[in-house]
Amino acid sequence: MVTIQVSEDTKIRLLKLAAQLQIKLGKKVSLDDAIRYLLKSMRNEDKLNSFYGCLRSEKVEEARKLLQELRDEEEKRLEKIEKKTGI
């Protein structure tokens, strides 16, 4: 185990994140877990940004919103199909 120095503000923010994750996951979460979560989120964000690499930065958020709207519409369509077929 290694010790790292963080500001008091960063420590508090990490503790709050760990608490939120603990509630979400329903299990004890360490500060290491919280940091790993942030790093994974950052990696996922980098992957997502690579998909939008051909867009100017101001268009990325617009593309994300459009993609989410399309996903929501598809979910609704699939729910209707499931209701009709009884699945």
C-alpha contacts under 8 A as a table, 3 or more apart, distances in Angstrom:
res1	aa1	res2	aa2	distance
6	V	10	T	6.02
6	V	11	K	6.31
7	S	10	T	5.19
7	S	11	K	6.24
8	E	11	K	5.04
8	E	12	I	6.22
9	D	12	I	5.19
9	D	13	R	6.21
10	T	13	R	5.04
10	T	14	L	6.06
11	K	14	L	5.11
11	K	15	L	6.14
12	I	15	L	5.05
12	I	16	K	6.20
13	R	16	K	5.08
13	R	17	L	6.19
14	L	17	L	5.02
14	L	18	A	6.04
14	L	31	L	6.49
14	L	34	A	6.60
14	L	35	I	7.54
15	L	18	A	5.01
15	L	19	A	6.14
15	L	31	L	6.76
16	K	19	A	5.04
16	K	20	Q	6.26
17	L	20	Q	5.07
17	L	21	L	6.15
17	L	34	A	6.40
18	A	21	L	5.07
18	A	22	Q	6.00
18	A	29	V	5.76
18	A	30	S	6.48
18	A	31	L	6.20
18	A	33	D	7.44
18	A	34	A	5.25
19	A	22	Q	4.97
19	A	23	I	6.31
19	A	29	V	7.33
20	Q	23	I	5.20
20	Q	24	K	6.17
21	L	24	K	4.90
21	L	25	L	5.83
21	L	26	G	7.95
21	L	29	V	6.78
21	L	34	A	7.48
22	Q	25	L	5.26
22	Q	26	G	5.43
22	Q	27	K	5.35
22	Q	28	K	5.56
22	Q	29	V	5.37
23	I	26	G	5.17
23	I	27	K	7.29
29	V	33	D	5.92
29	V	34	A	7.10
30	S	33	D	5.04
30	S	34	A	6.42
31	L	34	A	4.91
31	L	35	I	6.18
32	D	35	I	5.11
32	D	36	R	6.10
33	D	36	R	5.03
33	D	37	Y	6.08
34	A	37	Y	5.01
34	A	38	L	6.32
35	I	38	L	5.06
35	I	39	L	6.21
36	R	39	L	5.02
36	R	40	K	6.05
37	Y	40	K	5.12
37	Y	41	S	6.07
38	L	41	S	5.00
38	L	42	M	6.09
39	L	42	M	5.00
39	L	43	R	6.16
40	K	43	R	4.99
40	K	44	N	6.12
41	S	44	N	5.04
41	S	45	E	6.05
42	M	45	E	4.94
42	M	46	D	6.19
43	R	46	D	5.03
43	R	47	K	6.29
44	N	47	K	5.02
44	N	48	L	6.10
45	E	48	L	4.98
45	E	49	N	6.03
46	D	49	N	5.03
46	D	50	S	6.25
47	K	50	S	5.15
47	K	51	F	6.79
48	L	51	F	5.32
48	L	52	Y	6.81
49	N	52	Y	5.03
49	N	53	G	5.96
49	N	60	V	7.85
50	S	53	G	4.81
51	F	54	C	7.74
52	Y	55	L	5.47
52	Y	60	V	6.31
52	Y	63	A	7.96
53	G	56	R	7.64
55	L	58	E	7.99
55	L	59	K	6.01
55	L	60	V	6.29
56	R	59	K	5.46
56	R	60	V	6.76
57	S	60	V	5.38
57	S	61	E	7.87
58	E	61	E	6.66
58	E	62	E	7.62
59	K	62	E	5.15
59	K	63	A	6.17
60	V	63	A	5.06
60	V	64	R	6.23
61	E	64	R	5.02
61	E	65	K	6.25
62	E	65	K	5.20
62	E	66	L	6.25
63	A	66	L	5.09
63	A	67	L	6.09
64	R	67	L	5.06
64	R	68	Q	6.16
65	K	68	Q	5.09
65	K	69	E	6.19
66	L	69	E	5.07
66	L	70	L	6.23
67	L	70	L	5.10
67	L	71	R	6.21
68	Q	71	R	5.00
68	Q	72	D	6.13
69	E	72	D	5.07
69	E	73	E	6.20
70	L	73	E	5.11
70	L	74	E	6.18
71	R	74	E	5.06
71	R	75	E	6.18
72	D	75	E	5.07
72	D	76	K	6.34
73	E	76	K	5.18
73	E	77	R	6.21
74	E	77	R	4.98
74	E	78	L	6.12
75	E	78	L	5.15
75	E	79	E	6.18
76	K	79	E	5.07
76	K	80	K	6.33
77	R	80	K	5.23
77	R	81	I	6.37
78	L	81	I	5.03
78	L	82	E	6.15
79	E	82	E	5.03
79	E	83	K	6.21
80	K	83	K	5.13
80	K	84	K	6.21
81	I	84	K	5.14
81	I	85	T	6.11
82	E	85	T	5.23
82	E	86	G	5.64
82	E	87	I	5.01
83	K	86	G	5.08
83	K	87	I	6.70
